[in-house]
Amino acid sequence: MKINTSGESHGQNFYGIVEGFPSHFKPDLERINKRLKTRQSVYGRGDRMKIEDDKVNITTGLWNGETTGAPLTFVIANKSTTPPNEKTAVPRPGHADLGGILKFDLDDIRIVTERSSARRTVMDVAIGEFSREVLEDLGISVYGFTKAIGPVEINSIAHEEPEVNDHPLLCPDSNAESKMMEEIKKGYDQGYTLGGKVTLVANGLPTGIGTFTEREKRLTSVIASGLFDIPSIRGVLFGDAEEIWKMKGYDTVDQIHSGFVRETNHAGGIEGGMTNGERMIVNLIAKPISTQKRGVKSIDIFSGIEVETNYVRSDTCVVAAIVVVATAMLSTIILSELIEEFGGFTFQEFKDRLDVYRRRVKLGR
């Protein structure tokens, strides 16, 4: 399955093309649009989310609502098509501004900002929610939740993703979530941003997805590559990676007992670049976004004079939004890997091949 996206933050549309998906699957557009709404409505988002009303349309690759095997074209329109500031030559630290304007020999940093903006993740969510629906039909569930924001962190694992109406930060611990919201409110009032941690969980994957034979095809490599594409992500950790380096090696292995039962899951469901039949757990570390209400030191690249950056509307904390984006991204990565390994011209053929493999390895969860 090959995926390509295009579009700019204030362009007319965002586009996504999905090639290699089999025929006879009926996507639920209402479900995708609901997920796009969640991306916009989590706590900590900025004024741009009040402008947009993201809805997806699939304009090719469907016949009577079912996939045909032809490329699928996803389209999401922007309502705001005018950048919020004038032409600028002052790169913002922490963004793609400086490298982009020098690399492509541009005279307006907005050209870089338009594509590098996290606004582009709207298409990742649309394709990812489509992928997540497909995975559920295959008996695989993928979800995420907020683990930490600023100094507030939880230690438990959620059994499902919290509902945004009950948990505005998608954190399953209501007491911790209230404290997180207080931290975000403080950041908003005082003009700074906050980072945090996100946990992703995938259940139902059979053993052996991925490979140990080529480094770029190891599942850890593929997942990390995709998740690092999300703006603000600075760490992708599998299982108990934050803690096991402190432990003795003997205590970090997930010992295998009769019936292939394991009492621990320090590896997070991946060993040797492949799934091992246990629950997949991926933890992400997200930096505070670099756009601040207060100006920070930079330089006008044409005059050479030191100046302060101008404020552009932004979020205070995007951690909960990253839950939505990262869940989508992981879903797409897993689906792409399964299609590559099991193929099939029709969805039923693809599903049957996966079921045959599950029965053979006898380790599916």
Contacts in CASP RR format, 6 or more apart in sequence:
PFRMAT RR
TARGET T0000
AUTHOR 0000-0000-0000
METHOD contacts of the structure
MODEL  1
MKINTSGESHGQNFYGIVEGFPSHFKPDLERINKRLKTRQSVYGRGDRMK
IEDDKVNITTGLWNGETTGAPLTFVIANKSTTPPNEKTAVPRPGHADLGG
ILKFDLDDIRIVTERSSARRTVMDVAIGEFSREVLEDLGISVYGFTKAIG
PVEINSIAHEEPEVNDHPLLCPDSNAESKMMEEIKKGYDQGYTLGGKVTL
VANGLPTGIGTFTEREKRLTSVIASGLFDIPSIRGVLFGDAEEIWKMKGY
DTVDQIHSGFVRETNHAGGIEGGMTNGERMIVNLIAKPISTQKRGVKSID
IFSGIEVETNYVRSDTCVVAAIVVVATAMLSTIILSELIEEFGGFTFQEF
KDRLDVYRRRVKLGR
1 18 0 8 1.000
1 19 0 8 1.000
1 20 0 8 1.000
1 21 0 8 1.000
1 335 0 8 1.000
1 336 0 8 1.000
1 339 0 8 1.000
1 340 0 8 1.000
2 18 0 8 1.000
2 19 0 8 1.000
2 20 0 8 1.000
3 16 0 8 1.000
3 17 0 8 1.000
3 18 0 8 1.000
3 19 0 8 1.000
3 127 0 8 1.000
3 332 0 8 1.000
3 336 0 8 1.000
4 16 0 8 1.000
4 17 0 8 1.000
5 14 0 8 1.000
5 15 0 8 1.000
5 16 0 8 1.000
5 17 0 8 1.000
5 120 0 8 1.000
5 123 0 8 1.000
5 124 0 8 1.000
5 127 0 8 1.000
6 14 0 8 1.000
6 15 0 8 1.000
6 16 0 8 1.000
7 13 0 8 1.000
7 14 0 8 1.000
7 15 0 8 1.000
7 115 0 8 1.000
7 120 0 8 1.000
7 123 0 8 1.000
8 114 0 8 1.000
8 115 0 8 1.000
8 117 0 8 1.000
8 120 0 8 1.000
9 78 0 8 1.000
9 83 0 8 1.000
9 113 0 8 1.000
9 114 0 8 1.000
9 115 0 8 1.000
9 117 0 8 1.000
9 119 0 8 1.000
9 120 0 8 1.000
10 78 0 8 1.000
10 80 0 8 1.000
10 81 0 8 1.000
10 82 0 8 1.000
10 83 0 8 1.000
10 114 0 8 1.000
11 78 0 8 1.000
11 81 0 8 1.000
11 114 0 8 1.000
12 77 0 8 1.000
12 78 0 8 1.000
12 81 0 8 1.000
13 75 0 8 1.000
13 76 0 8 1.000
13 77 0 8 1.000
13 78 0 8 1.000
14 75 0 8 1.000
14 76 0 8 1.000
14 78 0 8 1.000
14 120 0 8 1.000
14 122 0 8 1.000
14 123 0 8 1.000
15 73 0 8 1.000
15 74 0 8 1.000
15 75 0 8 1.000
15 123 0 8 1.000
16 73 0 8 1.000
16 74 0 8 1.000
16 75 0 8 1.000
16 123 0 8 1.000
16 126 0 8 1.000
16 127 0 8 1.000
17 71 0 8 1.000
17 72 0 8 1.000
17 73 0 8 1.000
17 74 0 8 1.000
18 71 0 8 1.000
18 72 0 8 1.000
18 74 0 8 1.000
18 127 0 8 1.000
18 130 0 8 1.000
19 71 0 8 1.000
19 72 0 8 1.000
20 69 0 8 1.000
20 71 0 8 1.000
20 339 0 8 1.000
21 67 0 8 1.000
21 69 0 8 1.000
21 72 0 8 1.000
21 339 0 8 1.000
22 67 0 8 1.000
22 69 0 8 1.000
22 339 0 8 1.000
22 343 0 8 1.000
22 344 0 8 1.000
22 345 0 8 1.000
22 346 0 8 1.000
22 347 0 8 1.000
22 349 0 8 1.000
22 350 0 8 1.000
23 66 0 8 1.000
23 67 0 8 1.000
23 68 0 8 1.000
23 69 0 8 1.000
23 345 0 8 1.000
23 346 0 8 1.000
23 347 0 8 1.000
24 66 0 8 1.000
24 67 0 8 1.000
24 346 0 8 1.000
24 347 0 8 1.000
24 348 0 8 1.000
25 66 0 8 1.000
25 67 0 8 1.000
25 134 0 8 1.000
25 137 0 8 1.000
25 347 0 8 1.000
26 65 0 8 1.000
26 66 0 8 1.000
26 67 0 8 1.000
27 58 0 8 1.000
27 62 0 8 1.000
27 65 0 8 1.000
27 67 0 8 1.000
27 130 0 8 1.000
27 133 0 8 1.000
28 133 0 8 1.000
29 56 0 8 1.000
29 57 0 8 1.000
29 58 0 8 1.000
31 129 0 8 1.000
31 133 0 8 1.000
32 56 0 8 1.000
32 126 0 8 1.000
32 129 0 8 1.000
32 130 0 8 1.000
32 133 0 8 1.000
33 54 0 8 1.000
33 55 0 8 1.000
33 56 0 8 1.000
35 125 0 8 1.000
35 126 0 8 1.000
35 129 0 8 1.000
35 324 0 8 1.000
35 328 0 8 1.000
36 54 0 8 1.000
36 55 0 8 1.000
36 56 0 8 1.000
36 76 0 8 1.000
36 122 0 8 1.000
36 125 0 8 1.000
36 126 0 8 1.000
36 129 0 8 1.000
37 54 0 8 1.000
38 164 0 8 1.000
38 324 0 8 1.000
39 54 0 8 1.000
39 121 0 8 1.000
39 122 0 8 1.000
39 125 0 8 1.000
39 321 0 8 1.000
39 324 0 8 1.000
39 325 0 8 1.000
40 49 0 8 1.000
40 52 0 8 1.000
40 54 0 8 1.000
41 49 0 8 1.000
41 164 0 8 1.000
42 164 0 8 1.000
42 168 0 8 1.000
42 169 0 8 1.000
42 170 0 8 1.000
42 320 0 8 1.000
42 321 0 8 1.000
42 323 0 8 1.000
42 324 0 8 1.000
43 168 0 8 1.000
43 169 0 8 1.000
43 181 0 8 1.000
43 184 0 8 1.000
43 317 0 8 1.000
43 320 0 8 1.000
44 169 0 8 1.000
44 184 0 8 1.000
44 188 0 8 1.000
44 315 0 8 1.000
44 316 0 8 1.000
44 317 0 8 1.000
44 318 0 8 1.000
44 320 0 8 1.000
44 321 0 8 1.000
45 315 0 8 1.000
45 318 0 8 1.000
45 321 0 8 1.000
46 313 0 8 1.000
46 314 0 8 1.000
46 315 0 8 1.000
46 316 0 8 1.000
47 313 0 8 1.000
48 80 0 8 1.000
48 119 0 8 1.000
48 313 0 8 1.000
51 79 0 8 1.000
51 80 0 8 1.000
52 78 0 8 1.000
52 79 0 8 1.000
52 80 0 8 1.000
53 79 0 8 1.000
54 76 0 8 1.000
54 122 0 8 1.000
55 76 0 8 1.000
55 77 0 8 1.000
56 74 0 8 1.000
56 75 0 8 1.000
56 76 0 8 1.000
56 126 0 8 1.000
57 74 0 8 1.000
57 75 0 8 1.000
57 76 0 8 1.000
58 72 0 8 1.000
58 73 0 8 1.000
58 74 0 8 1.000
58 75 0 8 1.000
59 73 0 8 1.000
59 75 0 8 1.000
60 70 0 8 1.000
60 71 0 8 1.000
60 72 0 8 1.000
60 73 0 8 1.000
61 67 0 8 1.000
61 68 0 8 1.000
61 69 0 8 1.000
61 70 0 8 1.000
61 71 0 8 1.000
61 72 0 8 1.000
61 73 0 8 1.000
62 68 0 8 1.000
62 72 0 8 1.000
67 347 0 8 1.000
69 345 0 8 1.000
74 123 0 8 1.000
74 126 0 8 1.000
74 127 0 8 1.000
74 130 0 8 1.000
76 122 0 8 1.000
76 123 0 8 1.000
76 126 0 8 1.000
83 110 0 8 1.000
83 113 0 8 1.000
83 114 0 8 1.000
84 312 0 8 1.000
84 313 0 8 1.000
85 110 0 8 1.000
85 310 0 8 1.000
85 312 0 8 1.000
87 107 0 8 1.000
87 108 0 8 1.000
87 110 0 8 1.000
88 108 0 8 1.000
88 109 0 8 1.000
88 110 0 8 1.000
88 310 0 8 1.000
89 101 0 8 1.000
89 107 0 8 1.000
89 108 0 8 1.000
89 109 0 8 1.000
89 300 0 8 1.000
89 301 0 8 1.000
89 302 0 8 1.000
89 303 0 8 1.000
90 109 0 8 1.000
90 298 0 8 1.000
90 299 0 8 1.000
90 300 0 8 1.000
90 301 0 8 1.000
90 307 0 8 1.000
90 309 0 8 1.000
90 310 0 8 1.000
91 97 0 8 1.000
91 98 0 8 1.000
91 99 0 8 1.000
91 101 0 8 1.000
91 109 0 8 1.000
91 298 0 8 1.000
91 299 0 8 1.000
91 301 0 8 1.000
92 109 0 8 1.000
92 290 0 8 1.000
92 291 0 8 1.000
92 296 0 8 1.000
92 298 0 8 1.000
92 309 0 8 1.000
93 290 0 8 1.000
93 296 0 8 1.000
93 297 0 8 1.000
93 298 0 8 1.000
93 309 0 8 1.000
94 290 0 8 1.000
95 112 0 8 1.000
95 113 0 8 1.000
95 116 0 8 1.000
95 290 0 8 1.000
95 291 0 8 1.000
96 112 0 8 1.000
96 113 0 8 1.000
96 116 0 8 1.000
97 109 0 8 1.000
97 112 0 8 1.000
97 113 0 8 1.000
97 116 0 8 1.000
98 301 0 8 1.000
99 112 0 8 1.000
100 106 0 8 1.000
100 112 0 8 1.000
100 116 0 8 1.000
101 107 0 8 1.000
101 108 0 8 1.000
101 109 0 8 1.000
101 111 0 8 1.000
101 112 0 8 1.000
101 301 0 8 1.000
102 301 0 8 1.000
104 111 0 8 1.000
104 112 0 8 1.000
106 112 0 8 1.000
107 302 0 8 1.000
116 231 0 8 1.000
117 231 0 8 1.000
118 230 0 8 1.000
118 231 0 8 1.000
118 232 0 8 1.000
118 289 0 8 1.000
118 318 0 8 1.000
121 230 0 8 1.000
121 231 0 8 1.000
121 325 0 8 1.000
124 230 0 8 1.000
124 325 0 8 1.000
124 328 0 8 1.000
124 329 0 8 1.000
124 332 0 8 1.000
125 324 0 8 1.000
125 325 0 8 1.000
125 328 0 8 1.000
126 328 0 8 1.000
127 328 0 8 1.000
127 332 0 8 1.000
128 327 0 8 1.000
128 328 0 8 1.000
128 329 0 8 1.000
128 331 0 8 1.000
128 332 0 8 1.000
129 328 0 8 1.000
129 331 0 8 1.000
131 328 0 8 1.000
131 331 0 8 1.000
131 332 0 8 1.000
131 334 0 8 1.000
131 335 0 8 1.000
131 336 0 8 1.000
132 142 0 8 1.000
132 327 0 8 1.000
132 328 0 8 1.000
132 331 0 8 1.000
134 335 0 8 1.000
134 347 0 8 1.000
135 141 0 8 1.000
135 142 0 8 1.000
135 331 0 8 1.000
135 334 0 8 1.000
135 335 0 8 1.000
137 347 0 8 1.000
137 351 0 8 1.000
138 338 0 8 1.000
138 351 0 8 1.000
138 354 0 8 1.000
139 204 0 8 1.000
140 202 0 8 1.000
140 203 0 8 1.000
140 204 0 8 1.000
140 205 0 8 1.000
140 334 0 8 1.000
141 201 0 8 1.000
141 202 0 8 1.000
141 203 0 8 1.000
141 204 0 8 1.000
142 200 0 8 1.000
142 201 0 8 1.000
142 202 0 8 1.000
142 203 0 8 1.000
142 327 0 8 1.000
142 330 0 8 1.000
142 331 0 8 1.000
142 334 0 8 1.000
143 158 0 8 1.000
143 160 0 8 1.000
143 161 0 8 1.000
143 200 0 8 1.000
143 201 0 8 1.000
143 327 0 8 1.000
144 158 0 8 1.000
144 161 0 8 1.000
144 170 0 8 1.000
144 198 0 8 1.000
144 199 0 8 1.000
144 200 0 8 1.000
144 201 0 8 1.000
144 323 0 8 1.000
144 326 0 8 1.000
144 327 0 8 1.000
145 158 0 8 1.000
145 161 0 8 1.000
145 162 0 8 1.000
145 170 0 8 1.000
145 171 0 8 1.000
145 172 0 8 1.000
145 198 0 8 1.000
145 199 0 8 1.000
145 323 0 8 1.000
146 169 0 8 1.000
146 170 0 8 1.000
146 171 0 8 1.000
146 177 0 8 1.000
146 180 0 8 1.000
146 196 0 8 1.000
146 197 0 8 1.000
146 198 0 8 1.000
146 319 0 8 1.000
146 320 0 8 1.000
146 323 0 8 1.000
147 153 0 8 1.000
147 154 0 8 1.000
147 171 0 8 1.000
147 196 0 8 1.000
147 197 0 8 1.000
147 198 0 8 1.000
147 199 0 8 1.000
147 283 0 8 1.000
148 154 0 8 1.000
148 196 0 8 1.000
148 197 0 8 1.000
148 319 0 8 1.000
149 169 0 8 1.000
149 171 0 8 1.000
149 180 0 8 1.000
149 183 0 8 1.000
149 184 0 8 1.000
149 194 0 8 1.000
149 195 0 8 1.000
149 196 0 8 1.000
149 317 0 8 1.000
149 319 0 8 1.000
150 180 0 8 1.000
150 183 0 8 1.000
150 194 0 8 1.000
150 195 0 8 1.000
150 196 0 8 1.000
151 183 0 8 1.000
152 176 0 8 1.000
152 179 0 8 1.000
152 180 0 8 1.000
152 183 0 8 1.000
153 176 0 8 1.000
153 197 0 8 1.000
154 171 0 8 1.000
154 172 0 8 1.000
154 173 0 8 1.000
154 176 0 8 1.000
156 172 0 8 1.000
156 173 0 8 1.000
157 199 0 8 1.000
157 201 0 8 1.000
157 281 0 8 1.000
158 172 0 8 1.000
158 199 0 8 1.000
158 201 0 8 1.000
161 170 0 8 1.000
161 323 0 8 1.000
161 327 0 8 1.000
162 170 0 8 1.000
162 171 0 8 1.000
162 172 0 8 1.000
164 170 0 8 1.000
167 174 0 8 1.000
167 177 0 8 1.000
168 177 0 8 1.000
168 181 0 8 1.000
168 320 0 8 1.000
169 177 0 8 1.000
169 180 0 8 1.000
169 181 0 8 1.000
169 319 0 8 1.000
169 320 0 8 1.000
170 320 0 8 1.000
170 323 0 8 1.000
170 324 0 8 1.000
171 177 0 8 1.000
171 180 0 8 1.000
171 320 0 8 1.000
183 194 0 8 1.000
184 194 0 8 1.000
184 316 0 8 1.000
184 317 0 8 1.000
187 193 0 8 1.000
187 194 0 8 1.000
187 316 0 8 1.000
188 316 0 8 1.000
191 292 0 8 1.000
191 293 0 8 1.000
191 294 0 8 1.000
191 316 0 8 1.000
192 288 0 8 1.000
192 292 0 8 1.000
192 293 0 8 1.000
192 294 0 8 1.000
193 288 0 8 1.000
193 289 0 8 1.000
193 290 0 8 1.000
193 291 0 8 1.000
193 292 0 8 1.000
193 314 0 8 1.000
193 315 0 8 1.000
193 316 0 8 1.000
193 317 0 8 1.000
194 288 0 8 1.000
194 316 0 8 1.000
194 317 0 8 1.000
194 319 0 8 1.000
195 232 0 8 1.000
195 286 0 8 1.000
195 287 0 8 1.000
195 288 0 8 1.000
195 289 0 8 1.000
195 317 0 8 1.000
195 318 0 8 1.000
195 319 0 8 1.000
196 285 0 8 1.000
196 286 0 8 1.000
196 319 0 8 1.000
197 283 0 8 1.000
197 284 0 8 1.000
197 285 0 8 1.000
197 286 0 8 1.000
197 319 0 8 1.000
198 283 0 8 1.000
198 284 0 8 1.000
198 286 0 8 1.000
198 319 0 8 1.000
198 322 0 8 1.000
198 323 0 8 1.000
198 326 0 8 1.000
199 281 0 8 1.000
199 282 0 8 1.000
199 283 0 8 1.000
199 284 0 8 1.000
200 280 0 8 1.000
200 281 0 8 1.000
200 282 0 8 1.000
200 283 0 8 1.000
200 284 0 8 1.000
200 326 0 8 1.000
200 327 0 8 1.000
200 330 0 8 1.000
201 279 0 8 1.000
201 280 0 8 1.000
201 281 0 8 1.000
202 279 0 8 1.000
202 280 0 8 1.000
202 330 0 8 1.000
202 334 0 8 1.000
203 279 0 8 1.000
203 280 0 8 1.000
203 365 0 8 1.000
204 277 0 8 1.000
204 279 0 8 1.000
204 364 0 8 1.000
204 365 0 8 1.000
205 275 0 8 1.000
205 277 0 8 1.000
205 280 0 8 1.000
205 334 0 8 1.000
205 364 0 8 1.000
205 365 0 8 1.000
206 275 0 8 1.000
206 277 0 8 1.000
206 354 0 8 1.000
206 357 0 8 1.000
206 358 0 8 1.000
206 361 0 8 1.000
206 363 0 8 1.000
206 364 0 8 1.000
206 365 0 8 1.000
207 274 0 8 1.000
207 275 0 8 1.000
207 276 0 8 1.000
207 277 0 8 1.000
207 361 0 8 1.000
207 363 0 8 1.000
207 364 0 8 1.000
208 274 0 8 1.000
208 275 0 8 1.000
208 276 0 8 1.000
208 277 0 8 1.000
208 361 0 8 1.000
209 219 0 8 1.000
209 274 0 8 1.000
209 275 0 8 1.000
209 334 0 8 1.000
209 337 0 8 1.000
209 338 0 8 1.000
209 341 0 8 1.000
210 217 0 8 1.000
210 218 0 8 1.000
210 219 0 8 1.000
210 222 0 8 1.000
210 273 0 8 1.000
210 274 0 8 1.000
210 275 0 8 1.000
210 337 0 8 1.000
210 341 0 8 1.000
211 217 0 8 1.000
211 218 0 8 1.000
211 219 0 8 1.000
211 273 0 8 1.000
211 274 0 8 1.000
212 218 0 8 1.000
212 272 0 8 1.000
212 273 0 8 1.000
212 274 0 8 1.000
215 221 0 8 1.000
216 222 0 8 1.000
218 272 0 8 1.000
218 273 0 8 1.000
218 274 0 8 1.000
219 270 0 8 1.000
219 273 0 8 1.000
219 274 0 8 1.000
219 275 0 8 1.000
219 337 0 8 1.000
220 238 0 8 1.000
220 270 0 8 1.000
220 272 0 8 1.000
220 273 0 8 1.000
221 273 0 8 1.000
222 333 0 8 1.000
222 337 0 8 1.000
223 236 0 8 1.000
223 282 0 8 1.000
223 330 0 8 1.000
223 333 0 8 1.000
224 236 0 8 1.000
226 329 0 8 1.000
226 333 0 8 1.000
227 233 0 8 1.000
227 236 0 8 1.000
227 282 0 8 1.000
227 284 0 8 1.000
227 326 0 8 1.000
227 329 0 8 1.000
227 330 0 8 1.000
228 235 0 8 1.000
228 236 0 8 1.000
229 329 0 8 1.000
230 284 0 8 1.000
230 322 0 8 1.000
230 325 0 8 1.000
230 326 0 8 1.000
230 329 0 8 1.000
231 289 0 8 1.000
232 286 0 8 1.000
232 287 0 8 1.000
232 288 0 8 1.000
232 289 0 8 1.000
232 318 0 8 1.000
232 322 0 8 1.000
233 284 0 8 1.000
233 285 0 8 1.000
233 286 0 8 1.000
233 322 0 8 1.000
233 326 0 8 1.000
234 285 0 8 1.000
234 286 0 8 1.000
234 287 0 8 1.000
235 284 0 8 1.000
235 285 0 8 1.000
236 282 0 8 1.000
236 283 0 8 1.000
236 284 0 8 1.000
236 285 0 8 1.000
237 282 0 8 1.000
237 283 0 8 1.000
237 284 0 8 1.000
237 285 0 8 1.000
238 267 0 8 1.000
238 268 0 8 1.000
238 269 0 8 1.000
238 270 0 8 1.000
238 281 0 8 1.000
238 282 0 8 1.000
238 283 0 8 1.000
239 265 0 8 1.000
239 266 0 8 1.000
239 267 0 8 1.000
239 268 0 8 1.000
239 269 0 8 1.000
239 281 0 8 1.000
239 282 0 8 1.000
239 283 0 8 1.000
240 252 0 8 1.000
240 266 0 8 1.000
240 268 0 8 1.000
241 283 0 8 1.000
242 283 0 8 1.000
244 252 0 8 1.000
244 266 0 8 1.000
252 266 0 8 1.000
253 266 0 8 1.000
254 262 0 8 1.000
254 263 0 8 1.000
254 264 0 8 1.000
254 265 0 8 1.000
254 266 0 8 1.000
254 267 0 8 1.000
254 271 0 8 1.000
254 276 0 8 1.000
254 278 0 8 1.000
255 262 0 8 1.000
255 263 0 8 1.000
255 264 0 8 1.000
256 262 0 8 1.000
257 263 0 8 1.000
260 362 0 8 1.000
260 363 0 8 1.000
262 278 0 8 1.000
265 278 0 8 1.000
265 279 0 8 1.000
265 281 0 8 1.000
267 276 0 8 1.000
267 278 0 8 1.000
268 278 0 8 1.000
268 279 0 8 1.000
268 280 0 8 1.000
268 281 0 8 1.000
268 282 0 8 1.000
269 275 0 8 1.000
269 276 0 8 1.000
269 277 0 8 1.000
269 278 0 8 1.000
269 279 0 8 1.000
269 280 0 8 1.000
269 281 0 8 1.000
270 276 0 8 1.000
270 280 0 8 1.000
276 363 0 8 1.000
277 363 0 8 1.000
277 364 0 8 1.000
277 365 0 8 1.000
278 365 0 8 1.000
279 365 0 8 1.000
282 330 0 8 1.000
284 322 0 8 1.000
284 326 0 8 1.000
286 318 0 8 1.000
286 319 0 8 1.000
286 322 0 8 1.000
288 317 0 8 1.000
289 314 0 8 1.000
289 315 0 8 1.000
289 318 0 8 1.000
291 311 0 8 1.000
291 312 0 8 1.000
291 314 0 8 1.000
292 309 0 8 1.000
292 311 0 8 1.000
293 311 0 8 1.000
294 311 0 8 1.000
295 308 0 8 1.000
295 309 0 8 1.000
295 310 0 8 1.000
295 311 0 8 1.000
296 308 0 8 1.000
296 309 0 8 1.000
297 306 0 8 1.000
297 308 0 8 1.000
298 306 0 8 1.000
298 307 0 8 1.000
298 308 0 8 1.000
298 309 0 8 1.000
299 305 0 8 1.000
299 306 0 8 1.000
299 307 0 8 1.000
300 307 0 8 1.000
315 321 0 8 1.000
338 350 0 8 1.000
338 354 0 8 1.000
339 350 0 8 1.000
342 350 0 8 1.000
342 353 0 8 1.000
342 354 0 8 1.000
342 357 0 8 1.000
343 349 0 8 1.000
343 350 0 8 1.000
343 353 0 8 1.000
344 350 0 8 1.000
344 353 0 8 1.000
358 364 0 8 1.000
END
